[in-house]
């Protein structure tokens, strides 16, 4: 029997290169080897967007199109909409008893988000508890493996704690999941900050067109201390080189660029040997080559409005069947099965 993967995304906008490096790439690679479910976590997205639920529907479609664009195959991999699986909400309620408020307050990712969103003392209970709902997402699908960006490590940790407590209290029922992170690490934002994130406005979307990519790359941060191309520059902590490493298939050229950049210097005409603009131009070309087939697939799938919703309906049905089995096992273990 195949082992299972569950992972997911909040439908708050189009997916970007950070999602690709952090998780999508692993999902595409593993979808044939594992029984794979990808969850479009609209209920989780509501925990910090409940005042504007109307953003969800369009974004669910965009995320599904991004999945198709990067090469997730809906026959191999079920695209599941979280809100349509009440079994997940059921599981969340049972798990909430296994977690303390103090523990939730210590979750570093939730803490960082609370600060970033300026929630102060006004943290919605649903938001504070979303890691528990995420544990329900993962366990509902009996997932062995969860490919995610490393910002999600604390969620996997909390899920493992909940599973361990559940199994201890009620008997071995739930699978203990493992996180799968990329060896490459996190992709920085175009502004050089540690994380690419829509709320920071430093993303390149998978669906960005060529002109947009060119513009964003030209505006990227590089080594702030290198004022002209004549000076030796830093390739570490330099997002332009982080992207070259992640997306430029011509490794030899990337090494050559790094070497020239580190050395600085000028040619016989007094021009810099390698200026930032050249490094960026080559990056924009590499990115556009990488994204072009995805854009083409996206456009193809977007043409038929009903196709995406058919894929989502079918995937959600498959997901619901799996989640229902888990809920049944959980209720049995807890002796909450009366009839
Ligand atoms: N928290 C994830 C994010 O912000 C999305 C998500 C929801 C998820 N449920 C999940 C990821 C289950 C992995 C597994 O991107």
Boltz pocket constraint, residues with backbone or C-beta under 6 A from the ligand:
constraints:
  - pocket:
      binder: B
      contacts: [[A, 6], [A, 7], [A, 8], [A, 9], [A, 10], [A, 39], [A, 41], [A, 44], [A, 133], [A, 134], [A, 137], [A, 138], [A, 146], [A, 147], [A, 148], [A, 152]]
      max_distance: 6.0
